[in-house]
């Protein structure tokens, strides 16, 4: 499924360790944002989100030498905004187009999350000397994004259990229902993203010219 070209010396460089450190810091930072997210004031959520986005952009732009596109940055912001806006305008509990807003936010927010995951996976694997097919990238991006969605459900549990001043899990089926809409949004986004790359790459013999919508 994957066209793999390996160009590795077998030793790690300082840049490799720097990337791992950044990844760990970003994971912790995003977790801190998601804890108590629905119950913070808008300006605080906006500040935390902007700070994370700035750190993400600057690292990849100036250290990794691979600039995230406008669409990648928009999707990162939109994945958080769909939840924040739902709480700000009291949309949760309402039904829209036959869906509860909670189901809609999981479907759309997870779909947005797939796009930067796809970009990150494609960019980093190429930097490490691997050229993966778009179908394989779509599969891996789907599994990684869904894993983060499952982790978010655990964060909601911890939020209730360790802070205990509000409720985030409303029914015994809440997490399972959220995850099914997460998965639906992720799969749709993966199909669309991989299709865009395929269509943009037709007639281009060099893999680096495949992207138009989401450029490295």
Backbone as a chain_set.jsonl record, in Angstrom:
{"seq": "XXXXXXXXXXXXXXXXXXXXXXXXXXXXXXXXXXXXXXXXXXXXXXXXXXXXXXXXXXXXXXXXXXXXXXXXXXXXXXXXXXXXXXXXXXXXXXXXXXXXXXXXXXXXXXXXXXXXXXXXXXXXXXXXXXXXXXXXXXXXXXXXXXXXXXXXXXXXXXXXXXXXXXXXXXXXXXXXXXXXXXXXXXXXXXXXXXXXXXXXXXXXXXXXXXXXXXXX", "coords": {"N": [[0.826, -1.201, 0.0], [2.052, 1.149, 0.526], [4.512, 3.274, -0.871], [7.704, 3.099, -0.195], [10.605, 4.845, 0.508], [13.612, 4.699, 1.926], [15.772, 6.762, 3.667], [17.944, 6.82, 5.768], [20.285, 7.281, 8.391], [20.421, 5.78, 10.608], [21.005, 6.873, 13.035], [20.071, 9.206, 15.577], [19.511, 12.717, 15.35], [20.124, 15.987, 16.816], [18.037, 17.581, 15.995], [16.021, 15.681, 15.622], [15.473, 14.863, 18.276], [14.645, 17.296, 19.215], [12.27, 17.611, 17.79], [10.744, 15.527, 18.913], [10.563, 16.472, 21.536], [9.126, 18.819, 21.12], [6.737, 17.704, 20.177], [5.796, 16.325, 22.437], [5.452, 18.488, 24.194], [3.503, 19.909, 22.793], [1.397, 18.097, 22.877], [0.842, 18.018, 25.629], [0.163, 20.689, 25.994], [-2.139, 20.949, 24.381], [-3.81, 19.184, 25.717], [-4.114, 20.534, 28.143], [-5.561, 22.7, 27.239], [-7.992, 21.489, 26.478], [-8.981, 20.467, 28.86], [-11.498, 21.533, 30.982], [-12.436, 23.172, 28.992], [-15.161, 23.808, 28.01], [-16.061, 25.427, 30.056], [-14.606, 27.66, 30.45], [-14.009, 31.206, 30.09], [-14.583, 33.043, 27.046], [-12.439, 34.69, 26.1], [-10.23, 33.62, 27.376], [-10.052, 30.979, 26.396], [-9.643, 31.672, 23.728], [-7.168, 32.971, 23.873], [-5.448, 30.866, 24.794], [-5.75, 29.058, 22.657], [-4.804, 30.574, 20.465], [-2.155, 30.901, 21.287], [-1.171, 28.26, 21.207], [-1.507, 27.727, 18.463], [0.228, 29.626, 17.37], [2.703, 28.72, 18.365], [2.814, 26.224, 17.099], [2.829, 26.989, 14.361], [5.177, 28.606, 14.196], [7.193, 26.806, 14.948], [7.156, 24.825, 12.895], [7.479, 26.466, 10.684], [9.893, 27.926, 11.07], [11.763, 26.259, 12.336], [11.401, 23.625, 11.427], [11.278, 24.085, 8.779], [9.084, 23.895, 7.055], [6.287, 25.148, 5.936], [3.12, 25.477, 7.385], [-0.002, 25.475, 5.681], [-2.568, 27.963, 5.025], [-5.04, 26.712, 5.165], [-4.521, 24.459, 6.748], [-3.917, 25.716, 9.205], [-6.351, 27.014, 9.619], [-8.095, 24.824, 9.937], [-7.107, 23.678, 12.29], [-7.746, 25.705, 14.122], [-10.525, 25.825, 13.765], [-11.408, 23.348, 14.66], [-11.341, 23.605, 17.393], [-12.897, 25.879, 17.723], [-15.515, 25.16, 16.976], [-16.49, 23.825, 19.155], [-16.163, 25.707, 21.229], [-17.792, 27.838, 20.301], [-20.246, 26.603, 20.359], [-20.754, 26.387, 23.086], [-20.628, 29.08, 23.814], [-22.819, 30.273, 22.481], [-24.849, 28.781, 23.462], [-25.686, 26.425, 22.144], [-25.608, 23.723, 22.53], [-27.607, 20.913, 23.199], [-29.617, 21.655, 21.548], [-31.273, 20.863, 18.402], [-30.229, 20.417, 15.084], [-30.671, 20.21, 11.699], [-31.531, 17.607, 12.047], [-29.715, 16.547, 13.83], [-28.274, 16.463, 17.109], [-26.56, 19.261, 18.554], [-24.208, 18.54, 19.829], [-23.532, 16.12, 18.572], [-23.177, 17.089, 15.988], [-20.994, 18.846, 16.415], [-18.95, 17.08, 17.133], [-18.764, 15.559, 14.786], [-18.054, 17.507, 12.815], [-15.894, 18.869, 14.052], [-13.99, 16.807, 14.444], [-13.564, 16.083, 11.833], [-12.319, 18.404, 10.863], [-9.976, 18.177, 12.374], [-8.69, 16.054, 11.191], [-7.437, 16.992, 8.872], [-5.055, 18.69, 9.514], [-3.688, 16.609, 10.805], [-3.222, 14.78, 8.731], [-1.568, 16.388, 7.122], [0.603, 16.797, 8.886], [1.521, 14.153, 9.266], [2.256, 13.434, 6.67], [4.222, 15.36, 6.119], [6.179, 14.961, 8.147], [6.899, 12.221, 7.857], [8.059, 12.249, 5.342], [10.22, 13.881, 5.869], [11.721, 12.191, 7.446], [12.508, 10.394, 5.593], [10.657, 8.716, 4.34], [8.35, 7.911, 1.839], [5.083, 7.803, 1.66], [2.159, 6.274, 0.308], [-0.831, 8.022, -0.744], [-3.214, 6.771, -0.018], [-2.417, 5.139, 2.108], [-1.519, 7.086, 3.88], [-3.961, 8.338, 4.381], [-5.291, 6.289, 5.748], [-3.615, 5.945, 8.048], [-3.784, 8.538, 9.125], [-6.477, 8.619, 9.765], [-6.663, 6.667, 11.825], [-4.927, 7.785, 13.752], [-6.112, 10.299, 14.299], [-8.597, 9.457, 15.266], [-7.75, 8.16, 17.557], [-6.904, 10.327, 19.101], [-9.397, 11.502, 19.488], [-10.616, 9.574, 21.09], [-8.971, 9.832, 23.312], [-9.732, 12.392, 24.089], [-12.277, 11.897, 25.092], [-11.566, 10.516, 27.383], [-10.295, 12.59, 28.732], [-12.519, 14.167, 29.284], [-13.787, 12.559, 31.171], [-11.839, 12.591, 33.229], [-11.934, 15.298, 33.744], [-14.459, 15.63, 34.972], [-14.103, 13.887, 37.144], [-11.833, 14.69, 38.655], [-11.938, 17.475, 38.932], [-14.67, 18.077, 39.326], [-16.693, 20.041, 39.532], [-18.555, 20.386, 37.625], [-20.515, 18.962, 34.917], [-19.691, 16.698, 32.307], [-20.079, 14.303, 31.039], [-22.997, 13.039, 30.083], [-24.81, 10.916, 29.767], [-24.86, 7.265, 29.974], [-24.317, 6.443, 27.398], [-23.008, 8.51, 26.232], [-20.189, 8.932, 25.598], [-19.705, 6.842, 23.746], [-21.529, 7.493, 21.741], [-20.543, 10.002, 20.975], [-18.074, 9.208, 19.926], [-18.798, 7.686, 17.693], [-19.747, 9.627, 15.959], [-17.479, 11.167, 15.75], [-15.814, 9.348, 14.352], [-17.224, 9.092, 11.933], [-17.028, 11.709, 10.869], [-14.237, 11.913, 10.621], [-13.583, 9.871, 8.757], [-14.945, 10.786, 6.471], [-13.59, 13.232, 6.051], [-10.997, 12.252, 5.607], [-11.313, 10.841, 3.205], [-12.0, 12.96, 1.476], [-9.735, 14.64, 1.716], [-7.58, 12.999, 0.811], [-8.498, 12.57, -1.775], [-8.397, 15.159, -2.844], [-5.611, 15.604, -2.871], [-4.886, 13.6, -4.699], [-6.198, 14.418, -7.048], [-4.981, 16.894, -7.409], [-2.419, 16.059, -7.871], [-2.333, 14.807, -10.312], [-0.691, 14.254, -13.33], [1.614, 15.389, -12.449], [4.838, 14.499, -12.16], [6.631, 14.624, -10.021], [6.549, 13.915, -6.597], [6.553, 15.991, -4.717], [5.125, 18.008, -5.826], [2.495, 17.494, -5.59], [0.664, 18.679, -3.845], [-1.836, 21.179, -3.682], [-4.03, 22.333, -2.439], [-3.363, 21.896, 0.28], [-0.475, 22.808, 1.184], [2.957, 22.01, 1.768]], "CA": [[0.0, 0.0, 0.0], [2.91, 2.323, 0.63], [5.762, 3.325, -1.61], [8.614, 3.533, 0.857], [11.999, 5.059, 0.16], [14.234, 4.975, 3.21], [17.067, 7.435, 3.61], [18.223, 7.017, 7.188], [21.637, 6.903, 8.799], [20.314, 4.909, 11.757], [21.308, 7.628, 14.253], [19.204, 10.356, 15.798], [20.169, 14.008, 15.425], [19.546, 16.913, 17.788], [16.752, 18.01, 15.431], [15.041, 14.62, 15.898], [15.088, 14.973, 19.681], [13.899, 18.55, 19.328], [10.924, 17.344, 17.291], [10.047, 14.726, 19.917], [10.271, 17.348, 22.668], [8.035, 19.699, 20.7], [5.52, 16.894, 20.094], [5.336, 16.087, 23.807], [4.977, 19.763, 24.726], [2.247, 20.236, 22.11], [0.378, 17.182, 23.401], [0.487, 18.496, 26.97], [-0.51, 21.974, 25.839], [-3.489, 20.729, 23.867], [-4.573, 18.56, 26.798], [-4.448, 21.595, 29.088], [-6.629, 23.495, 26.62], [-9.244, 20.743, 26.444], [-9.5, 20.364, 30.223], [-12.338, 22.662, 31.375], [-12.688, 24.012, 27.817], [-16.514, 24.386, 27.886], [-16.428, 26.244, 31.2], [-13.766, 28.85, 30.517], [-14.499, 32.374, 29.36], [-14.172, 33.041, 25.639], [-11.135, 35.316, 25.861], [-9.183, 32.72, 27.862], [-9.931, 29.925, 25.377], [-9.061, 32.278, 22.527], [-5.746, 33.205, 24.139], [-4.757, 29.577, 24.815], [-5.752, 28.494, 21.3], [-3.893, 31.375, 19.648], [-0.79, 30.609, 21.724], [-0.811, 26.95, 20.662], [-1.394, 27.853, 17.012], [1.455, 30.374, 17.087], [3.836, 27.829, 18.621], [2.797, 25.225, 16.025], [3.248, 27.609, 13.096], [6.567, 29.06, 14.263], [8.104, 25.665, 14.965], [7.261, 24.213, 11.568], [7.934, 27.455, 9.704], [11.26, 28.408, 11.268], [12.664, 25.2, 12.756], [11.226, 22.443, 10.586], [11.389, 24.577, 7.402], [7.939, 23.419, 6.282], [5.266, 26.099, 6.359], [1.715, 25.033, 7.327], [-0.817, 26.327, 4.836], [-3.687, 28.666, 5.659], [-6.107, 25.744, 5.419], [-4.11, 23.66, 7.902], [-4.091, 26.543, 10.391], [-7.792, 27.225, 9.805], [-8.704, 23.59, 10.456], [-6.709, 23.557, 13.692], [-8.541, 26.656, 14.9], [-11.946, 25.503, 13.638], [-11.691, 22.163, 15.47], [-11.601, 24.101, 18.749], [-13.945, 26.9, 17.675], [-16.851, 24.575, 16.877], [-16.89, 23.498, 20.533], [-16.251, 26.958, 21.986], [-18.953, 28.588, 19.845], [-21.435, 25.894, 20.824], [-20.987, 26.773, 24.476], [-20.84, 30.525, 23.891], [-24.166, 30.611, 22.017], [-25.795, 27.84, 24.088], [-26.226, 25.568, 21.082], [-25.685, 22.34, 22.993], [-28.955, 20.542, 23.601], [-30.507, 21.923, 20.424], [-31.206, 19.964, 17.246], [-30.01, 21.131, 13.834], [-30.61, 19.276, 10.565], [-31.759, 16.246, 12.525], [-28.647, 16.14, 14.748], [-27.975, 17.298, 18.262], [-25.349, 20.036, 18.282], [-23.06, 17.763, 20.307], [-23.178, 15.19, 17.494], [-22.669, 17.907, 14.893], [-19.67, 19.372, 16.747], [-17.991, 15.978, 17.053], [-18.616, 15.205, 13.373], [-17.333, 18.562, 12.109], [-14.61, 19.138, 14.698], [-13.052, 15.712, 14.166], [-13.215, 16.202, 10.417], [-11.304, 19.461, 10.775], [-8.736, 17.692, 12.979], [-8.034, 15.112, 10.278], [-6.633, 17.688, 7.857], [-3.682, 18.913, 9.996], [-3.044, 15.324, 11.086], [-2.761, 14.292, 7.428], [-0.427, 17.218, 6.731], [1.716, 16.503, 9.782], [2.032, 12.813, 8.985], [2.91, 13.469, 5.354], [5.423, 16.193, 6.211], [7.2, 14.361, 9.011], [7.408, 10.964, 7.297], [8.975, 12.591, 4.249], [11.447, 14.404, 6.447], [12.478, 11.052, 7.949], [12.951, 9.578, 4.477], [9.629, 7.785, 3.877], [7.32, 8.453, 0.957], [3.932, 6.918, 1.793], [1.077, 6.534, -0.639], [-1.913, 8.823, -0.183], [-4.188, 5.877, 0.624], [-1.864, 4.723, 3.391], [-1.557, 8.276, 4.725], [-5.353, 8.535, 4.803], [-5.577, 5.267, 6.767], [-2.896, 6.271, 9.277], [-4.352, 9.775, 9.661], [-7.766, 8.266, 10.369], [-6.446, 5.973, 13.104], [-4.313, 8.711, 14.706], [-7.113, 11.286, 14.7], [-9.6, 8.795, 16.1], [-7.119, 7.921, 18.857], [-6.987, 11.581, 19.842], [-10.796, 11.681, 19.88], [-10.831, 8.692, 22.238], [-8.271, 10.468, 24.435], [-10.553, 13.522, 24.517], [-13.347, 11.361, 25.936], [-10.94, 10.236, 28.68], [-10.106, 13.885, 29.382], [-13.813, 14.583, 29.828], [-13.981, 11.787, 32.396], [-10.936, 13.15, 34.237], [-12.446, 16.629, 34.055], [-15.518, 15.436, 35.964], [-13.665, 13.134, 38.322], [-10.818, 15.352, 39.461], [-12.363, 18.836, 39.258], [-15.916, 17.754, 39.979], [-17.621, 21.139, 39.733], [-19.469, 20.461, 36.489], [-20.76, 17.672, 34.274], [-19.341, 16.628, 30.888], [-20.621, 13.046, 30.529], [-24.395, 13.207, 30.468], [-25.51, 9.627, 29.782], [-23.926, 6.144, 29.798], [-23.996, 6.287, 25.979], [-22.477, 9.775, 25.726], [-18.872, 8.775, 24.968], [-19.819, 5.988, 22.557], [-22.228, 8.255, 20.709], [-19.592, 11.003, 20.484], [-17.027, 8.564, 19.13], [-19.294, 7.264, 16.386], [-19.789, 10.811, 15.1], [-16.07, 11.469, 15.474], [-15.318, 8.442, 13.314], [-17.878, 9.432, 10.665], [-16.415, 12.935, 10.352], [-12.843, 11.634, 10.266], [-13.538, 9.088, 7.523], [-15.319, 11.667, 5.364], [-12.492, 14.169, 5.82], [-9.866, 11.509, 5.035], [-11.625, 10.577, 1.802], [-11.934, 14.221, 0.738], [-8.353, 15.124, 1.696], [-6.773, 12.166, -0.082], [-8.975, 12.81, -3.141], [-7.853, 16.449, -3.275], [-4.202, 15.388, -3.201], [-4.804, 12.793, -5.913], [-6.589, 15.252, -8.186], [-3.962, 17.928, -7.579], [-1.164, 15.444, -8.277], [-2.388, 14.193, -11.645], [0.157, 14.881, -14.339], [2.839, 15.878, -11.831], [5.689, 13.348, -11.879], [7.358, 14.763, -8.754], [5.63, 13.864, -5.463], [6.51, 17.245, -3.973], [4.221, 18.925, -6.504], [1.137, 16.98, -5.514], [-0.259, 19.46, -3.053], [-2.28, 22.496, -4.089], [-4.897, 22.812, -1.38], [-2.661, 21.869, 1.555], [0.93, 22.764, 0.762], [3.964, 21.962, 2.83]], "C": [[0.866, 1.259, 0.0], [4.143, 2.16, -0.223], [6.792, 3.919, -0.67], [10.021, 3.668, 0.301], [12.707, 5.506, 1.421], [15.591, 5.617, 2.997], [17.448, 7.785, 5.035], [19.629, 6.548, 7.505], [21.609, 5.962, 9.988], [20.642, 5.601, 13.069], [20.389, 8.829, 14.342], [20.039, 11.633, 15.891], [19.507, 14.85, 16.514], [18.183, 17.38, 17.301], [15.66, 16.976, 15.674], [14.547, 14.695, 17.343], [14.284, 16.253, 19.937], [12.455, 18.359, 18.87], [10.118, 16.526, 18.304], [9.661, 15.58, 21.123], [9.123, 18.289, 22.332], [6.713, 18.941, 20.664], [4.933, 16.64, 21.481], [4.755, 17.361, 24.41], [3.644, 20.152, 24.097], [1.105, 19.363, 22.624], [-0.097, 17.632, 24.78], [-0.289, 19.806, 26.879], [-1.936, 21.833, 25.336], [-4.371, 20.078, 24.925], [-5.018, 19.607, 27.815], [-5.562, 22.486, 28.545], [-7.97, 22.79, 26.731], [-9.847, 20.532, 27.837], [-10.244, 21.655, 30.563], [-12.671, 23.596, 30.215], [-14.1, 24.612, 27.793], [-16.863, 25.389, 28.981], [-15.49, 27.428, 31.405], [-14.44, 30.001, 29.768], [-13.869, 32.397, 27.965], [-12.764, 33.591, 25.445], [-9.987, 34.427, 26.342], [-8.964, 31.579, 26.873], [-9.28, 30.456, 24.106], [-7.566, 32.487, 22.699], [-4.961, 31.902, 24.103], [-4.656, 28.979, 23.408], [-4.772, 29.238, 20.404], [-2.44, 31.094, 19.992], [-0.308, 29.273, 21.157], [-0.619, 27.009, 19.155], [-0.111, 28.581, 16.625], [2.687, 29.5, 17.284], [3.954, 26.781, 17.52], [3.345, 25.82, 14.731], [4.727, 27.97, 13.131], [7.549, 27.89, 14.252], [8.265, 25.088, 13.56], [7.773, 25.202, 10.524], [9.423, 27.758, 9.84], [12.242, 27.325, 11.686], [12.601, 23.994, 11.836], [11.31, 22.777, 9.102], [10.285, 24.005, 6.503], [6.711, 24.196, 6.747], [3.857, 25.517, 6.271], [0.898, 26.01, 6.49], [-1.909, 27.005, 5.646], [-4.788, 27.675, 6.024], [-5.773, 24.858, 6.617], [-4.334, 24.441, 9.188], [-5.572, 26.79, 10.681], [-8.451, 25.998, 10.423], [-8.343, 23.363, 11.919], [-7.558, 24.464, 14.58], [-10.012, 26.265, 14.908], [-12.327, 24.303, 14.494], [-11.985, 22.542, 16.916], [-12.814, 25.038, 18.752], [-15.345, 26.307, 17.645], [-17.384, 24.192, 18.254], [-17.113, 24.772, 21.344], [-17.504, 27.745, 21.602], [-20.252, 27.929, 20.302], [-21.777, 26.245, 22.249], [-21.31, 28.258, 24.604], [-22.279, 30.902, 23.53], [-25.225, 29.617, 22.501], [-26.485, 26.947, 23.043], [-26.376, 24.116, 21.523], [-27.066, 22.056, 23.58], [-29.977, 20.787, 22.513], [-30.302, 20.931, 19.304], [-31.132, 20.787, 15.963], [-29.821, 20.109, 12.728], [-30.719, 17.825, 11.031], [-30.705, 15.723, 13.486], [-28.632, 17.039, 15.968], [-26.683, 18.067, 17.976], [-24.098, 19.299, 18.752], [-22.586, 16.782, 19.245], [-22.577, 15.94, 16.309], [-21.244, 18.386, 15.179], [-18.604, 18.281, 16.703], [-17.727, 15.593, 15.599], [-17.736, 16.23, 12.648], [-15.952, 18.8, 12.72], [-13.578, 18.067, 14.428], [-12.635, 15.709, 12.702], [-12.156, 17.272, 10.19], [-9.959, 18.958, 11.305], [-7.963, 16.753, 12.058], [-7.079, 15.812, 9.33], [-5.225, 18.018, 8.354], [-2.95, 17.627, 10.362], [-2.46, 14.732, 9.811], [-1.51, 15.06, 6.999], [0.806, 16.902, 7.571], [2.355, 15.161, 9.46], [2.792, 12.793, 7.667], [4.234, 14.226, 5.422], [6.526, 15.507, 6.997], [7.746, 13.047, 8.455], [8.355, 11.234, 6.13], [10.294, 13.125, 4.791], [12.34, 13.275, 6.967], [12.837, 10.055, 6.842], [11.948, 8.574, 3.95], [8.633, 8.526, 2.97], [6.159, 7.462, 0.936], [2.861, 7.283, 0.78], [-0.029, 7.316, 0.047], [-2.955, 7.959, 0.52], [-3.701, 5.444, 2.001], [-1.836, 5.895, 4.378], [-2.968, 8.534, 5.247], [-5.722, 7.544, 5.904], [-4.907, 5.612, 8.094], [-3.463, 7.535, 9.932], [-5.689, 9.515, 10.346], [-7.581, 7.627, 11.733], [-5.86, 6.909, 14.152], [-5.342, 9.719, 15.213], [-8.17, 10.666, 15.6], [-9.039, 8.475, 17.485], [-7.153, 9.177, 19.714], [-8.412, 11.863, 20.306], [-11.13, 10.807, 21.09], [-10.159, 9.27, 23.483], [-9.07, 11.654, 24.975], [-11.698, 13.052, 25.419], [-12.81, 10.999, 27.324], [-10.71, 11.531, 29.45], [-11.408, 14.398, 29.98], [-14.111, 13.846, 31.137], [-13.111, 12.343, 33.524], [-11.417, 14.521, 34.699], [-13.516, 16.553, 35.144], [-14.969, 14.871, 37.268], [-12.756, 13.933, 39.238], [-11.128, 16.816, 39.765], [-13.746, 18.818, 39.918], [-16.911, 18.876, 40.171], [-18.566, 21.336, 38.551], [-19.576, 19.09, 35.848], [-20.39, 17.743, 32.796], [-19.821, 15.334, 30.234], [-22.065, 12.942, 31.015], [-25.165, 11.894, 30.56], [-24.481, 8.511, 29.653], [-23.501, 5.952, 28.34], [-23.277, 7.507, 25.396], [-21.161, 9.6, 24.97], [-18.946, 7.945, 23.696], [-20.503, 6.727, 21.419], [-21.319, 9.333, 20.11], [-18.574, 10.374, 19.539], [-17.533, 8.102, 17.769], [-19.4, 8.446, 15.425], [-18.391, 11.32, 14.796], [-15.581, 10.648, 14.285], [-15.928, 8.774, 11.958], [-17.254, 10.683, 10.05], [-14.988, 12.723, 9.895], [-12.754, 10.898, 8.93], [-13.893, 9.963, 6.321], [-14.2, 12.636, 5.035], [-11.285, 13.483, 5.195], [-10.09, 11.226, 3.559], [-11.49, 11.843, 0.964], [-10.489, 14.699, 0.615], [-7.484, 14.315, 0.748], [-7.197, 12.368, -1.537], [-8.422, 14.118, -3.686], [-6.388, 16.313, -3.671], [-4.05, 14.61, -4.501], [-5.13, 13.622, -7.146], [-5.544, 16.326, -8.469], [-2.665, 17.352, -8.118], [-1.179, 14.822, -9.652], [-1.535, 14.974, -12.635], [1.431, 15.466, -13.773], [3.73, 14.694, -11.477], [6.39, 13.42, -10.537], [6.375, 14.774, -7.598], [5.501, 15.192, -4.734], [5.584, 18.264, -4.613], [2.773, 18.497, -6.401], [0.177, 17.951, -4.843], [-0.554, 20.813, -3.677], [-3.089, 23.115, -2.955], [-4.169, 22.917, -0.058], [-1.182, 21.711, 1.255], [1.848, 22.675, 1.964], [4.644, 23.31, 2.906]], "O": [[0.442, 2.31, -0.479], [4.741, 1.087, -0.302], [6.754, 5.114, -0.38], [10.563, 2.738, -0.296], [12.428, 6.59, 1.934], [16.44, 5.108, 2.264], [17.289, 8.93, 5.46], [20.105, 5.55, 6.964], [22.64, 5.397, 10.354], [20.564, 4.973, 14.125], [19.98, 9.398, 13.33], [21.138, 11.627, 16.445], [18.468, 14.479, 17.06], [17.267, 17.558, 18.105], [14.506, 17.334, 15.905], [13.347, 14.6, 17.6], [13.371, 16.28, 20.762], [11.529, 18.883, 19.488], [8.94, 16.804, 18.526], [8.567, 15.435, 21.668], [8.248, 18.53, 23.164], [5.681, 19.473, 21.073], [3.721, 16.728, 21.674], [3.706, 17.333, 25.054], [2.757, 20.664, 24.78], [-0.02, 19.836, 22.787], [-1.295, 17.626, 25.062], [-1.272, 20.009, 27.592], [-2.839, 22.521, 25.813], [-5.558, 20.391, 25.017], [-6.152, 19.577, 28.293], [-6.405, 22.967, 29.302], [-8.979, 23.423, 27.044], [-11.065, 20.429, 27.983], [-9.684, 22.745, 30.446], [-13.146, 24.709, 30.443], [-14.236, 25.816, 27.576], [-17.844, 26.123, 28.859], [-15.571, 28.12, 32.42], [-15.318, 29.792, 28.931], [-12.788, 31.854, 27.736], [-11.976, 33.012, 24.698], [-8.893, 34.473, 25.78], [-7.824, 31.248, 26.547], [-8.466, 29.774, 23.485], [-6.786, 32.216, 21.786], [-3.918, 31.829, 23.453], [-3.61, 28.46, 23.019], [-4.002, 28.621, 19.669], [-1.586, 31.051, 19.107], [0.823, 29.166, 20.684], [0.319, 26.415, 18.621], [0.559, 28.199, 15.666], [3.61, 29.531, 16.47], [5.054, 26.481, 17.057], [4.213, 25.233, 14.085], [5.456, 27.669, 12.187], [8.607, 27.966, 13.627], [9.386, 24.887, 13.093], [8.44, 24.797, 9.572], [10.135, 27.839, 8.839], [13.438, 27.449, 11.423], [13.631, 23.407, 11.503], [11.402, 21.882, 8.262], [10.526, 23.675, 5.342], [6.166, 23.933, 7.819], [3.436, 25.101, 5.192], [1.083, 27.224, 6.58], [-2.144, 26.663, 6.805], [-5.4, 27.794, 7.085], [-6.654, 24.542, 7.416], [-4.876, 23.906, 10.155], [-5.998, 26.777, 11.835], [-9.272, 26.122, 11.332], [-9.176, 22.907, 12.702], [-8.028, 24.056, 15.643], [-10.675, 26.362, 15.94], [-13.446, 24.238, 15.004], [-12.78, 21.885, 17.587], [-13.645, 24.997, 19.659], [-16.271, 26.879, 18.221], [-18.591, 24.23, 18.489], [-18.111, 24.906, 22.052], [-18.202, 28.261, 22.474], [-21.234, 28.61, 20.596], [-22.95, 26.388, 22.595], [-22.161, 28.648, 25.404], [-22.887, 31.746, 24.189], [-26.355, 29.614, 22.012], [-27.7, 26.751, 23.07], [-27.175, 23.369, 20.958], [-27.612, 22.848, 24.348], [-31.067, 20.215, 22.531], [-29.285, 20.239, 19.253], [-31.888, 21.742, 15.785], [-28.938, 19.254, 12.796], [-30.079, 16.933, 10.475], [-30.786, 14.574, 13.919], [-28.938, 18.228, 15.88], [-25.817, 17.585, 17.245], [-23.039, 19.423, 18.136], [-21.383, 16.624, 19.035], [-21.603, 15.493, 15.704], [-20.384, 18.341, 14.3], [-17.476, 18.534, 16.279], [-16.583, 15.33, 15.226], [-16.79, 15.862, 11.951], [-14.96, 18.918, 12.0], [-12.408, 18.379, 14.203], [-11.497, 15.376, 12.371], [-11.214, 17.075, 9.423], [-8.914, 19.283, 10.74], [-6.738, 16.665, 12.132], [-6.016, 15.275, 9.016], [-4.261, 17.66, 7.677], [-1.727, 17.556, 10.243], [-1.332, 14.239, 9.811], [-0.521, 14.466, 6.569], [1.91, 16.758, 7.045], [3.578, 15.046, 9.391], [3.862, 12.191, 7.575], [5.238, 13.794, 4.857], [7.677, 15.474, 6.562], [8.944, 12.786, 8.571], [9.344, 10.522, 5.955], [11.357, 12.852, 4.235], [13.566, 13.385, 6.936], [13.403, 8.997, 7.118], [12.315, 7.672, 3.198], [8.15, 9.609, 3.298], [6.23, 6.419, 0.286], [2.68, 8.451, 0.439], [-0.155, 7.282, 1.271], [-3.517, 8.366, 1.537], [-4.482, 5.389, 2.951], [-2.098, 5.716, 5.567], [-3.151, 8.901, 6.407], [-6.383, 7.906, 6.877], [-5.55, 5.579, 9.143], [-3.606, 7.592, 11.154], [-5.996, 10.113, 11.377], [-8.259, 7.995, 12.691], [-6.245, 6.843, 15.319], [-5.434, 9.966, 16.416], [-8.59, 11.276, 16.583], [-9.77, 8.515, 18.475], [-7.402, 9.104, 20.917], [-8.616, 12.402, 21.394], [-11.838, 11.238, 22.0], [-10.716, 9.206, 24.579], [-9.084, 11.894, 26.182], [-12.047, 13.724, 26.389], [-13.512, 11.155, 28.323], [-10.9, 11.579, 30.665], [-11.407, 14.994, 31.057], [-14.621, 14.436, 32.089], [-13.589, 12.542, 34.641], [-11.324, 14.866, 35.877], [-13.485, 17.312, 36.113], [-15.327, 15.324, 38.355], [-12.888, 13.866, 40.46], [-10.633, 17.351, 40.757], [-13.961, 19.465, 40.942], [-17.888, 18.704, 40.9], [-19.289, 22.33, 38.483], [-18.83, 18.171, 36.187], [-20.72, 18.711, 32.11], [-19.956, 15.27, 29.012], [-22.32, 12.777, 32.208], [-26.09, 11.783, 31.364], [-23.342, 8.77, 29.264], [-22.451, 5.369, 28.071], [-22.97, 7.535, 24.204], [-21.028, 10.061, 23.836], [-18.332, 8.289, 22.686], [-20.102, 6.6, 20.263], [-21.321, 9.554, 18.899], [-18.253, 10.932, 18.49], [-16.784, 8.121, 16.793], [-19.173, 8.297, 14.225], [-18.14, 11.844, 13.711], [-15.01, 11.184, 13.336], [-15.233, 8.744, 10.943], [-16.982, 10.716, 8.85], [-14.568, 13.292, 8.887], [-11.948, 11.256, 8.072], [-13.236, 9.898, 5.283], [-13.89, 12.845, 3.862], [-10.617, 14.068, 4.343], [-9.17, 11.354, 2.751], [-10.931, 11.808, -0.132], [-10.061, 15.115, -0.462], [-6.73, 14.886, -0.04], [-6.356, 12.342, -2.435], [-8.022, 14.19, -4.848], [-5.97, 16.85, -4.697], [-3.182, 14.925, -5.316], [-4.437, 13.545, -8.161], [-5.255, 16.631, -9.626], [-1.887, 18.065, -8.753], [-0.144, 14.35, -10.124], [-1.65, 16.194, -12.756], [2.255, 15.99, -14.523], [3.396, 13.945, -10.559], [6.716, 12.382, -9.961], [5.44, 15.575, -7.61], [4.44, 15.49, -4.185], [5.285, 19.289, -4.0], [1.908, 19.078, -7.057], [-0.99, 18.037, -5.224], [0.35, 21.509, -4.14], [-2.868, 24.261, -2.564], [-4.325, 23.905, 0.659], [-0.695, 20.592, 1.091], [1.55, 23.199, 3.037], [5.534, 23.507, 3.734]]}, "num_chains": 1, "name": "protein.A"}
